[in-house]
Amino acid sequence: MLLPAGARPVGLQQEGRDVLVVRWSHGHVGRHRVRDLRLQCQCAQCVDEWTGERRLDDGAVPADVHPVTIEPVGLYGLQIAWSDGHNTGIYTWETLAAGCQCAECAAQATTS
């Protein structure tokens, strides 16, 4: 999903242990598989700051990883503390919007 100017999350809800639902101010309801969010972390522990090379071994992230806490970071993103002990990544609104896995966004991705 392309994030409209000024759009921001107005609600977060865990749906089971596997899905995080993000309700946006412009009406979109985004869905994210939580393990996929964990694997998308862009912090310096997960991605080399100089080369951009992934450091995170996908196989080291448990299949049942899930958010323990979710906290706002300023007016631009979220910090998620994960059940695997990781807690340094920041997920910006743009990152969350771009990674949306709802049916509408998945359909748009396959037609683009």
FENMO-V692732 format. One record per residue. N is the residue number from 1. RES is the residue in one small letter. BURIAL is I if it has 9 or more other C-alpha atoms within 8 Angstrom, else O. Layout:
BEGIN
N & RES & BURIAL
N & RES & BURIAL
END
This chain:
BEGIN
1 & m & O
2 & l & O
3 & l & I
4 & p & O
5 & a & O
6 & g & O
7 & a & I
8 & r & O
9 & p & I
10 & v & O
11 & g & O
12 & l & I
13 & q & O
14 & q & I
15 & e & O
16 & g & O
17 & r & O
18 & d & I
19 & v & I
20 & l & I
21 & v & I
22 & v & I
23 & r & I
24 & w & I
25 & s & I
26 & h & O
27 & g & O
28 & h & O
29 & v & I
30 & g & I
31 & r & I
32 & h & I
33 & r & I
34 & v & I
35 & r & I
36 & d & O
37 & l & I
38 & r & I
39 & l & I
40 & q & O
41 & c & I
42 & q & O
43 & c & I
44 & a & O
45 & q & O
46 & c & I
47 & v & I
48 & d & I
49 & e & O
50 & w & O
51 & t & O
52 & g & O
53 & e & O
54 & r & O
55 & r & O
56 & l & I
57 & d & O
58 & d & O
59 & g & O
60 & a & O
61 & v & I
62 & p & O
63 & a & O
64 & d & O
65 & v & I
66 & h & I
67 & p & I
68 & v & O
69 & t & O
70 & i & I
71 & e & O
72 & p & I
73 & v & I
74 & g & O
75 & l & O
76 & y & O
77 & g & I
78 & l & I
79 & q & I
80 & i & I
81 & a & I
82 & w & I
83 & s & I
84 & d & O
85 & g & O
86 & h & O
87 & n & O
88 & t & O
89 & g & I
90 & i & I
91 & y & I
92 & t & I
93 & w & I
94 & e & O
95 & t & O
96 & l & I
97 & a & I
98 & a & I
99 & g & O
100 & c & I
101 & q & I
102 & c & I
103 & a & O
104 & e & O
105 & c & I
106 & a & I
107 & a & O
108 & q & O
109 & a & O
110 & t & O
111 & t & O
112 & s & O
END
